[in-house]
Amino acid sequence: MKIGEGRVWIDPERIDYVEAAITREEIRKLVREGVIKSLPQTGVCRVRARILKEKRKKGLRRGPGGKSGPARSKISKKQAWMNRIRPLRKRMTELKDTRAISESDYRKLYDMSESGVFKSKAELERYIRTHNLWRRR
């Protein structure tokens, strides 16, 4: 029958015939008579999957906790870039507006930050300090 033990059904009322069967031919005869049958294959229940799909359609279960894998898979490259560049731009604008750095230095630092030189505000300020870009008061 080419199926596993779990899918074999034996008629409980005629179990003594099955116990008495010794040869393969006797077993084949019982199969033909319908004493031994194969149960239908059970599929995978998709109910839970459909429920989850509906929730995701509504925007639920979309947070970082619902994603598996390393940190870079939980936050997109674009989002990571925005999280890094926005504070840098804000800080450089503050420094320019308070005249702590010159307009030309601001432009130079802005271009550097766009090319990914600075990873954080602390790194930006360290660069300004080491290259003496602070304006004299």
Phi and psi in radians as a Rosetta constraint file:
Dihedral C 1 N 2 CA 2 C 2 CIRCULARHARMONIC 0.985 0.35
Dihedral N 2 CA 2 C 2 N 3 CIRCULARHARMONIC 0.817 0.35
Dihedral C 2 N 3 CA 3 C 3 CIRCULARHARMONIC -2.375 0.35
Dihedral N 3 CA 3 C 3 N 4 CIRCULARHARMONIC 2.890 0.35
Dihedral C 3 N 4 CA 4 C 4 CIRCULARHARMONIC -1.367 0.35
Dihedral N 4 CA 4 C 4 N 5 CIRCULARHARMONIC 2.938 0.35
Dihedral C 4 N 5 CA 5 C 5 CIRCULARHARMONIC -1.040 0.35
Dihedral N 5 CA 5 C 5 N 6 CIRCULARHARMONIC -0.619 0.35
Dihedral C 5 N 6 CA 6 C 6 CIRCULARHARMONIC -1.151 0.35
Dihedral N 6 CA 6 C 6 N 7 CIRCULARHARMONIC -0.402 0.35
Dihedral C 6 N 7 CA 7 C 7 CIRCULARHARMONIC -1.678 0.35
Dihedral N 7 CA 7 C 7 N 8 CIRCULARHARMONIC -0.008 0.35
Dihedral C 7 N 8 CA 8 C 8 CIRCULARHARMONIC -1.478 0.35
Dihedral N 8 CA 8 C 8 N 9 CIRCULARHARMONIC 2.222 0.35
Dihedral C 8 N 9 CA 9 C 9 CIRCULARHARMONIC -1.957 0.35
Dihedral N 9 CA 9 C 9 N 10 CIRCULARHARMONIC 2.257 0.35
Dihedral C 9 N 10 CA 10 C 10 CIRCULARHARMONIC -2.041 0.35
Dihedral N 10 CA 10 C 10 N 11 CIRCULARHARMONIC 2.305 0.35
Dihedral C 10 N 11 CA 11 C 11 CIRCULARHARMONIC -1.075 0.35
Dihedral N 11 CA 11 C 11 N 12 CIRCULARHARMONIC 2.021 0.35
Dihedral C 11 N 12 CA 12 C 12 CIRCULARHARMONIC -1.121 0.35
Dihedral N 12 CA 12 C 12 N 13 CIRCULARHARMONIC -0.425 0.35
Dihedral C 12 N 13 CA 13 C 13 CIRCULARHARMONIC -1.368 0.35
Dihedral N 13 CA 13 C 13 N 14 CIRCULARHARMONIC -0.353 0.35
Dihedral C 13 N 14 CA 14 C 14 CIRCULARHARMONIC -2.105 0.35
Dihedral N 14 CA 14 C 14 N 15 CIRCULARHARMONIC 0.562 0.35
Dihedral C 14 N 15 CA 15 C 15 CIRCULARHARMONIC -1.150 0.35
Dihedral N 15 CA 15 C 15 N 16 CIRCULARHARMONIC -0.506 0.35
Dihedral C 15 N 16 CA 16 C 16 CIRCULARHARMONIC -1.140 0.35
Dihedral N 16 CA 16 C 16 N 17 CIRCULARHARMONIC -0.544 0.35
Dihedral C 16 N 17 CA 17 C 17 CIRCULARHARMONIC -1.127 0.35
Dihedral N 17 CA 17 C 17 N 18 CIRCULARHARMONIC -0.715 0.35
Dihedral C 17 N 18 CA 18 C 18 CIRCULARHARMONIC -1.167 0.35
Dihedral N 18 CA 18 C 18 N 19 CIRCULARHARMONIC -0.718 0.35
Dihedral C 18 N 19 CA 19 C 19 CIRCULARHARMONIC -1.121 0.35
Dihedral N 19 CA 19 C 19 N 20 CIRCULARHARMONIC -0.585 0.35
Dihedral C 19 N 20 CA 20 C 20 CIRCULARHARMONIC -1.359 0.35
Dihedral N 20 CA 20 C 20 N 21 CIRCULARHARMONIC -0.396 0.35
Dihedral C 20 N 21 CA 21 C 21 CIRCULARHARMONIC -1.202 0.35
Dihedral N 21 CA 21 C 21 N 22 CIRCULARHARMONIC 2.262 0.35
Dihedral C 21 N 22 CA 22 C 22 CIRCULARHARMONIC -1.997 0.35
Dihedral N 22 CA 22 C 22 N 23 CIRCULARHARMONIC -0.828 0.35
Dihedral C 22 N 23 CA 23 C 23 CIRCULARHARMONIC -1.504 0.35
Dihedral N 23 CA 23 C 23 N 24 CIRCULARHARMONIC 2.877 0.35
Dihedral C 23 N 24 CA 24 C 24 CIRCULARHARMONIC -1.125 0.35
Dihedral N 24 CA 24 C 24 N 25 CIRCULARHARMONIC -0.635 0.35
Dihedral C 24 N 25 CA 25 C 25 CIRCULARHARMONIC -1.101 0.35
Dihedral N 25 CA 25 C 25 N 26 CIRCULARHARMONIC -0.688 0.35
Dihedral C 25 N 26 CA 26 C 26 CIRCULARHARMONIC -1.120 0.35
Dihedral N 26 CA 26 C 26 N 27 CIRCULARHARMONIC -0.706 0.35
Dihedral C 26 N 27 CA 27 C 27 CIRCULARHARMONIC -1.123 0.35
Dihedral N 27 CA 27 C 27 N 28 CIRCULARHARMONIC -0.757 0.35
Dihedral C 27 N 28 CA 28 C 28 CIRCULARHARMONIC -1.042 0.35
Dihedral N 28 CA 28 C 28 N 29 CIRCULARHARMONIC -0.683 0.35
Dihedral C 28 N 29 CA 29 C 29 CIRCULARHARMONIC -1.100 0.35
Dihedral N 29 CA 29 C 29 N 30 CIRCULARHARMONIC -0.740 0.35
Dihedral C 29 N 30 CA 30 C 30 CIRCULARHARMONIC -1.116 0.35
Dihedral N 30 CA 30 C 30 N 31 CIRCULARHARMONIC -0.624 0.35
Dihedral C 30 N 31 CA 31 C 31 CIRCULARHARMONIC -1.138 0.35
Dihedral N 31 CA 31 C 31 N 32 CIRCULARHARMONIC -0.779 0.35
Dihedral C 31 N 32 CA 32 C 32 CIRCULARHARMONIC -1.073 0.35
Dihedral N 32 CA 32 C 32 N 33 CIRCULARHARMONIC -0.658 0.35
Dihedral C 32 N 33 CA 33 C 33 CIRCULARHARMONIC -1.299 0.35
Dihedral N 33 CA 33 C 33 N 34 CIRCULARHARMONIC -0.300 0.35
Dihedral C 33 N 34 CA 34 C 34 CIRCULARHARMONIC 1.605 0.35
Dihedral N 34 CA 34 C 34 N 35 CIRCULARHARMONIC 0.203 0.35
Dihedral C 34 N 35 CA 35 C 35 CIRCULARHARMONIC -1.263 0.35
Dihedral N 35 CA 35 C 35 N 36 CIRCULARHARMONIC -0.673 0.35
Dihedral C 35 N 36 CA 36 C 36 CIRCULARHARMONIC -1.973 0.35
Dihedral N 36 CA 36 C 36 N 37 CIRCULARHARMONIC 2.230 0.35
Dihedral C 36 N 37 CA 37 C 37 CIRCULARHARMONIC -2.316 0.35
Dihedral N 37 CA 37 C 37 N 38 CIRCULARHARMONIC 2.826 0.35
Dihedral C 37 N 38 CA 38 C 38 CIRCULARHARMONIC -1.766 0.35
Dihedral N 38 CA 38 C 38 N 39 CIRCULARHARMONIC 2.316 0.35
Dihedral C 38 N 39 CA 39 C 39 CIRCULARHARMONIC -1.330 0.35
Dihedral N 39 CA 39 C 39 N 40 CIRCULARHARMONIC 2.655 0.35
Dihedral C 39 N 40 CA 40 C 40 CIRCULARHARMONIC -1.177 0.35
Dihedral N 40 CA 40 C 40 N 41 CIRCULARHARMONIC 2.676 0.35
Dihedral C 40 N 41 CA 41 C 41 CIRCULARHARMONIC -1.203 0.35
Dihedral N 41 CA 41 C 41 N 42 CIRCULARHARMONIC 2.411 0.35
Dihedral C 41 N 42 CA 42 C 42 CIRCULARHARMONIC -1.625 0.35
Dihedral N 42 CA 42 C 42 N 43 CIRCULARHARMONIC 2.331 0.35
Dihedral C 42 N 43 CA 43 C 43 CIRCULARHARMONIC -1.542 0.35
Dihedral N 43 CA 43 C 43 N 44 CIRCULARHARMONIC -3.097 0.35
Dihedral C 43 N 44 CA 44 C 44 CIRCULARHARMONIC -1.546 0.35
Dihedral N 44 CA 44 C 44 N 45 CIRCULARHARMONIC 2.265 0.35
Dihedral C 44 N 45 CA 45 C 45 CIRCULARHARMONIC -1.296 0.35
Dihedral N 45 CA 45 C 45 N 46 CIRCULARHARMONIC 2.129 0.35
Dihedral C 45 N 46 CA 46 C 46 CIRCULARHARMONIC -1.703 0.35
Dihedral N 46 CA 46 C 46 N 47 CIRCULARHARMONIC 0.128 0.35
Dihedral C 46 N 47 CA 47 C 47 CIRCULARHARMONIC -1.031 0.35
Dihedral N 47 CA 47 C 47 N 48 CIRCULARHARMONIC -0.894 0.35
Dihedral C 47 N 48 CA 48 C 48 CIRCULARHARMONIC -1.098 0.35
Dihedral N 48 CA 48 C 48 N 49 CIRCULARHARMONIC -0.676 0.35
Dihedral C 48 N 49 CA 49 C 49 CIRCULARHARMONIC -1.105 0.35
Dihedral N 49 CA 49 C 49 N 50 CIRCULARHARMONIC -0.704 0.35
Dihedral C 49 N 50 CA 50 C 50 CIRCULARHARMONIC -1.153 0.35
Dihedral N 50 CA 50 C 50 N 51 CIRCULARHARMONIC -0.704 0.35
Dihedral C 50 N 51 CA 51 C 51 CIRCULARHARMONIC -1.075 0.35
Dihedral N 51 CA 51 C 51 N 52 CIRCULARHARMONIC -0.809 0.35
Dihedral C 51 N 52 CA 52 C 52 CIRCULARHARMONIC -1.115 0.35
Dihedral N 52 CA 52 C 52 N 53 CIRCULARHARMONIC -0.669 0.35
Dihedral C 52 N 53 CA 53 C 53 CIRCULARHARMONIC -1.083 0.35
Dihedral N 53 CA 53 C 53 N 54 CIRCULARHARMONIC -0.738 0.35
Dihedral C 53 N 54 CA 54 C 54 CIRCULARHARMONIC -1.069 0.35
Dihedral N 54 CA 54 C 54 N 55 CIRCULARHARMONIC -0.759 0.35
Dihedral C 54 N 55 CA 55 C 55 CIRCULARHARMONIC -1.108 0.35
Dihedral N 55 CA 55 C 55 N 56 CIRCULARHARMONIC -0.727 0.35
Dihedral C 55 N 56 CA 56 C 56 CIRCULARHARMONIC -1.157 0.35
Dihedral N 56 CA 56 C 56 N 57 CIRCULARHARMONIC -0.578 0.35
Dihedral C 56 N 57 CA 57 C 57 CIRCULARHARMONIC -1.087 0.35
Dihedral N 57 CA 57 C 57 N 58 CIRCULARHARMONIC -0.618 0.35
Dihedral C 57 N 58 CA 58 C 58 CIRCULARHARMONIC -1.366 0.35
Dihedral N 58 CA 58 C 58 N 59 CIRCULARHARMONIC -0.146 0.35
Dihedral C 58 N 59 CA 59 C 59 CIRCULARHARMONIC 1.717 0.35
Dihedral N 59 CA 59 C 59 N 60 CIRCULARHARMONIC 0.057 0.35
Dihedral C 59 N 60 CA 60 C 60 CIRCULARHARMONIC -1.452 0.35
Dihedral N 60 CA 60 C 60 N 61 CIRCULARHARMONIC 2.797 0.35
Dihedral C 60 N 61 CA 61 C 61 CIRCULARHARMONIC 1.051 0.35
Dihedral N 61 CA 61 C 61 N 62 CIRCULARHARMONIC 0.563 0.35
Dihedral C 61 N 62 CA 62 C 62 CIRCULARHARMONIC -1.913 0.35
Dihedral N 62 CA 62 C 62 N 63 CIRCULARHARMONIC 0.008 0.35
Dihedral C 62 N 63 CA 63 C 63 CIRCULARHARMONIC -1.294 0.35
Dihedral N 63 CA 63 C 63 N 64 CIRCULARHARMONIC 3.119 0.35
Dihedral C 63 N 64 CA 64 C 64 CIRCULARHARMONIC -1.107 0.35
Dihedral N 64 CA 64 C 64 N 65 CIRCULARHARMONIC -0.464 0.35
Dihedral C 64 N 65 CA 65 C 65 CIRCULARHARMONIC -1.243 0.35
Dihedral N 65 CA 65 C 65 N 66 CIRCULARHARMONIC -0.370 0.35
Dihedral C 65 N 66 CA 66 C 66 CIRCULARHARMONIC -1.513 0.35
Dihedral N 66 CA 66 C 66 N 67 CIRCULARHARMONIC 0.018 0.35
Dihedral C 66 N 67 CA 67 C 67 CIRCULARHARMONIC -1.949 0.35
Dihedral N 67 CA 67 C 67 N 68 CIRCULARHARMONIC 2.398 0.35
Dihedral C 67 N 68 CA 68 C 68 CIRCULARHARMONIC -1.736 0.35
Dihedral N 68 CA 68 C 68 N 69 CIRCULARHARMONIC 2.748 0.35
Dihedral C 68 N 69 CA 69 C 69 CIRCULARHARMONIC 1.985 0.35
Dihedral N 69 CA 69 C 69 N 70 CIRCULARHARMONIC -3.102 0.35
Dihedral C 69 N 70 CA 70 C 70 CIRCULARHARMONIC -1.234 0.35
Dihedral N 70 CA 70 C 70 N 71 CIRCULARHARMONIC 3.037 0.35
Dihedral C 70 N 71 CA 71 C 71 CIRCULARHARMONIC -1.023 0.35
Dihedral N 71 CA 71 C 71 N 72 CIRCULARHARMONIC -0.635 0.35
Dihedral C 71 N 72 CA 72 C 72 CIRCULARHARMONIC -1.169 0.35
Dihedral N 72 CA 72 C 72 N 73 CIRCULARHARMONIC -0.335 0.35
Dihedral C 72 N 73 CA 73 C 73 CIRCULARHARMONIC -1.522 0.35
Dihedral N 73 CA 73 C 73 N 74 CIRCULARHARMONIC -0.298 0.35
Dihedral C 73 N 74 CA 74 C 74 CIRCULARHARMONIC -1.488 0.35
Dihedral N 74 CA 74 C 74 N 75 CIRCULARHARMONIC -0.442 0.35
Dihedral C 74 N 75 CA 75 C 75 CIRCULARHARMONIC -2.247 0.35
Dihedral N 75 CA 75 C 75 N 76 CIRCULARHARMONIC 2.290 0.35
Dihedral C 75 N 76 CA 76 C 76 CIRCULARHARMONIC -1.209 0.35
Dihedral N 76 CA 76 C 76 N 77 CIRCULARHARMONIC 2.799 0.35
Dihedral C 76 N 77 CA 77 C 77 CIRCULARHARMONIC -1.057 0.35
Dihedral N 77 CA 77 C 77 N 78 CIRCULARHARMONIC -0.694 0.35
Dihedral C 77 N 78 CA 78 C 78 CIRCULARHARMONIC -1.113 0.35
Dihedral N 78 CA 78 C 78 N 79 CIRCULARHARMONIC -0.787 0.35
Dihedral C 78 N 79 CA 79 C 79 CIRCULARHARMONIC -1.107 0.35
Dihedral N 79 CA 79 C 79 N 80 CIRCULARHARMONIC -0.726 0.35
Dihedral C 79 N 80 CA 80 C 80 CIRCULARHARMONIC -1.080 0.35
Dihedral N 80 CA 80 C 80 N 81 CIRCULARHARMONIC -0.737 0.35
Dihedral C 80 N 81 CA 81 C 81 CIRCULARHARMONIC -1.100 0.35
Dihedral N 81 CA 81 C 81 N 82 CIRCULARHARMONIC -0.787 0.35
Dihedral C 81 N 82 CA 82 C 82 CIRCULARHARMONIC -1.088 0.35
Dihedral N 82 CA 82 C 82 N 83 CIRCULARHARMONIC -0.726 0.35
Dihedral C 82 N 83 CA 83 C 83 CIRCULARHARMONIC -1.085 0.35
Dihedral N 83 CA 83 C 83 N 84 CIRCULARHARMONIC -0.500 0.35
Dihedral C 83 N 84 CA 84 C 84 CIRCULARHARMONIC -1.524 0.35
Dihedral N 84 CA 84 C 84 N 85 CIRCULARHARMONIC -0.732 0.35
Dihedral C 84 N 85 CA 85 C 85 CIRCULARHARMONIC -1.414 0.35
Dihedral N 85 CA 85 C 85 N 86 CIRCULARHARMONIC -0.570 0.35
Dihedral C 85 N 86 CA 86 C 86 CIRCULARHARMONIC -1.075 0.35
Dihedral N 86 CA 86 C 86 N 87 CIRCULARHARMONIC -0.837 0.35
Dihedral C 86 N 87 CA 87 C 87 CIRCULARHARMONIC -1.097 0.35
Dihedral N 87 CA 87 C 87 N 88 CIRCULARHARMONIC -0.608 0.35
Dihedral C 87 N 88 CA 88 C 88 CIRCULARHARMONIC -1.115 0.35
Dihedral N 88 CA 88 C 88 N 89 CIRCULARHARMONIC -0.815 0.35
Dihedral C 88 N 89 CA 89 C 89 CIRCULARHARMONIC -1.081 0.35
Dihedral N 89 CA 89 C 89 N 90 CIRCULARHARMONIC -0.730 0.35
Dihedral C 89 N 90 CA 90 C 90 CIRCULARHARMONIC -1.090 0.35
Dihedral N 90 CA 90 C 90 N 91 CIRCULARHARMONIC -0.773 0.35
Dihedral C 90 N 91 CA 91 C 91 CIRCULARHARMONIC -1.147 0.35
Dihedral N 91 CA 91 C 91 N 92 CIRCULARHARMONIC -0.739 0.35
Dihedral C 91 N 92 CA 92 C 92 CIRCULARHARMONIC -1.129 0.35
Dihedral N 92 CA 92 C 92 N 93 CIRCULARHARMONIC -0.670 0.35
Dihedral C 92 N 93 CA 93 C 93 CIRCULARHARMONIC -1.127 0.35
Dihedral N 93 CA 93 C 93 N 94 CIRCULARHARMONIC -0.729 0.35
Dihedral C 93 N 94 CA 94 C 94 CIRCULARHARMONIC -1.038 0.35
Dihedral N 94 CA 94 C 94 N 95 CIRCULARHARMONIC -0.801 0.35
Dihedral C 94 N 95 CA 95 C 95 CIRCULARHARMONIC -1.112 0.35
Dihedral N 95 CA 95 C 95 N 96 CIRCULARHARMONIC -0.670 0.35
Dihedral C 95 N 96 CA 96 C 96 CIRCULARHARMONIC -1.208 0.35
Dihedral N 96 CA 96 C 96 N 97 CIRCULARHARMONIC -0.772 0.35
Dihedral C 96 N 97 CA 97 C 97 CIRCULARHARMONIC -1.152 0.35
Dihedral N 97 CA 97 C 97 N 98 CIRCULARHARMONIC -0.624 0.35
Dihedral C 97 N 98 CA 98 C 98 CIRCULARHARMONIC -1.492 0.35
Dihedral N 98 CA 98 C 98 N 99 CIRCULARHARMONIC 0.086 0.35
Dihedral C 98 N 99 CA 99 C 99 CIRCULARHARMONIC 1.038 0.35
Dihedral N 99 CA 99 C 99 N 100 CIRCULARHARMONIC 0.553 0.35
Dihedral C 99 N 100 CA 100 C 100 CIRCULARHARMONIC -1.357 0.35
Dihedral N 100 CA 100 C 100 N 101 CIRCULARHARMONIC -0.483 0.35
Dihedral C 100 N 101 CA 101 C 101 CIRCULARHARMONIC -2.269 0.35
Dihedral N 101 CA 101 C 101 N 102 CIRCULARHARMONIC 2.706 0.35
Dihedral C 101 N 102 CA 102 C 102 CIRCULARHARMONIC -1.350 0.35
Dihedral N 102 CA 102 C 102 N 103 CIRCULARHARMONIC 2.891 0.35
Dihedral C 102 N 103 CA 103 C 103 CIRCULARHARMONIC -1.077 0.35
Dihedral N 103 CA 103 C 103 N 104 CIRCULARHARMONIC -0.719 0.35
Dihedral C 103 N 104 CA 104 C 104 CIRCULARHARMONIC -1.202 0.35
Dihedral N 104 CA 104 C 104 N 105 CIRCULARHARMONIC -0.678 0.35
Dihedral C 104 N 105 CA 105 C 105 CIRCULARHARMONIC -1.155 0.35
Dihedral N 105 CA 105 C 105 N 106 CIRCULARHARMONIC -0.668 0.35
Dihedral C 105 N 106 CA 106 C 106 CIRCULARHARMONIC -1.020 0.35
Dihedral N 106 CA 106 C 106 N 107 CIRCULARHARMONIC -0.833 0.35
Dihedral C 106 N 107 CA 107 C 107 CIRCULARHARMONIC -1.076 0.35
Dihedral N 107 CA 107 C 107 N 108 CIRCULARHARMONIC -0.726 0.35
Dihedral C 107 N 108 CA 108 C 108 CIRCULARHARMONIC -1.110 0.35
Dihedral N 108 CA 108 C 108 N 109 CIRCULARHARMONIC -0.818 0.35
Dihedral C 108 N 109 CA 109 C 109 CIRCULARHARMONIC -1.138 0.35
Dihedral N 109 CA 109 C 109 N 110 CIRCULARHARMONIC -0.664 0.35
Dihedral C 109 N 110 CA 110 C 110 CIRCULARHARMONIC -1.071 0.35
Dihedral N 110 CA 110 C 110 N 111 CIRCULARHARMONIC -0.820 0.35
Dihedral C 110 N 111 CA 111 C 111 CIRCULARHARMONIC -1.112 0.35
Dihedral N 111 CA 111 C 111 N 112 CIRCULARHARMONIC -0.665 0.35
Dihedral C 111 N 112 CA 112 C 112 CIRCULARHARMONIC -1.135 0.35
Dihedral N 112 CA 112 C 112 N 113 CIRCULARHARMONIC -0.749 0.35
Dihedral C 112 N 113 CA 113 C 113 CIRCULARHARMONIC -1.156 0.35
Dihedral N 113 CA 113 C 113 N 114 CIRCULARHARMONIC -0.602 0.35
Dihedral C 113 N 114 CA 114 C 114 CIRCULARHARMONIC -1.117 0.35
Dihedral N 114 CA 114 C 114 N 115 CIRCULARHARMONIC -0.562 0.35
Dihedral C 114 N 115 CA 115 C 115 CIRCULARHARMONIC -1.509 0.35
Dihedral N 115 CA 115 C 115 N 116 CIRCULARHARMONIC 0.039 0.35
Dihedral C 115 N 116 CA 116 C 116 CIRCULARHARMONIC 1.509 0.35
Dihedral N 116 CA 116 C 116 N 117 CIRCULARHARMONIC 0.418 0.35
Dihedral C 116 N 117 CA 117 C 117 CIRCULARHARMONIC -1.232 0.35
Dihedral N 117 CA 117 C 117 N 118 CIRCULARHARMONIC -0.733 0.35
Dihedral C 117 N 118 CA 118 C 118 CIRCULARHARMONIC -1.740 0.35
Dihedral N 118 CA 118 C 118 N 119 CIRCULARHARMONIC 2.303 0.35
Dihedral C 118 N 119 CA 119 C 119 CIRCULARHARMONIC -1.658 0.35
Dihedral N 119 CA 119 C 119 N 120 CIRCULARHARMONIC -0.334 0.35
Dihedral C 119 N 120 CA 120 C 120 CIRCULARHARMONIC -2.693 0.35
Dihedral N 120 CA 120 C 120 N 121 CIRCULARHARMONIC 2.972 0.35
Dihedral C 120 N 121 CA 121 C 121 CIRCULARHARMONIC -1.119 0.35
Dihedral N 121 CA 121 C 121 N 122 CIRCULARHARMONIC -0.665 0.35
Dihedral C 121 N 122 CA 122 C 122 CIRCULARHARMONIC -1.059 0.35
Dihedral N 122 CA 122 C 122 N 123 CIRCULARHARMONIC -0.718 0.35
Dihedral C 122 N 123 CA 123 C 123 CIRCULARHARMONIC -1.160 0.35
Dihedral N 123 CA 123 C 123 N 124 CIRCULARHARMONIC -0.675 0.35
Dihedral C 123 N 124 CA 124 C 124 CIRCULARHARMONIC -1.066 0.35
Dihedral N 124 CA 124 C 124 N 125 CIRCULARHARMONIC -0.844 0.35
Dihedral C 124 N 125 CA 125 C 125 CIRCULARHARMONIC -1.193 0.35
Dihedral N 125 CA 125 C 125 N 126 CIRCULARHARMONIC -0.578 0.35
Dihedral C 125 N 126 CA 126 C 126 CIRCULARHARMONIC -1.107 0.35
Dihedral N 126 CA 126 C 126 N 127 CIRCULARHARMONIC -0.709 0.35
Dihedral C 126 N 127 CA 127 C 127 CIRCULARHARMONIC -1.127 0.35
Dihedral N 127 CA 127 C 127 N 128 CIRCULARHARMONIC -0.778 0.35
Dihedral C 127 N 128 CA 128 C 128 CIRCULARHARMONIC -1.049 0.35
Dihedral N 128 CA 128 C 128 N 129 CIRCULARHARMONIC -0.749 0.35
Dihedral C 128 N 129 CA 129 C 129 CIRCULARHARMONIC -1.171 0.35
Dihedral N 129 CA 129 C 129 N 130 CIRCULARHARMONIC -0.800 0.35
Dihedral C 129 N 130 CA 130 C 130 CIRCULARHARMONIC -1.224 0.35
Dihedral N 130 CA 130 C 130 N 131 CIRCULARHARMONIC -0.476 0.35
Dihedral C 130 N 131 CA 131 C 131 CIRCULARHARMONIC -1.752 0.35
Dihedral N 131 CA 131 C 131 N 132 CIRCULARHARMONIC 0.212 0.35
Dihedral C 131 N 132 CA 132 C 132 CIRCULARHARMONIC 0.860 0.35
Dihedral N 132 CA 132 C 132 N 133 CIRCULARHARMONIC 0.937 0.35
Dihedral C 132 N 133 CA 133 C 133 CIRCULARHARMONIC -1.663 0.35
Dihedral N 133 CA 133 C 133 N 134 CIRCULARHARMONIC -0.111 0.35
Dihedral C 133 N 134 CA 134 C 134 CIRCULARHARMONIC -1.155 0.35
Dihedral N 134 CA 134 C 134 N 135 CIRCULARHARMONIC 2.389 0.35
Dihedral C 134 N 135 CA 135 C 135 CIRCULARHARMONIC -1.294 0.35
Dihedral N 135 CA 135 C 135 N 136 CIRCULARHARMONIC 2.528 0.35
Dihedral C 135 N 136 CA 136 C 136 CIRCULARHARMONIC -1.266 0.35
Dihedral N 136 CA 136 C 136 N 137 CIRCULARHARMONIC 2.421 0.35
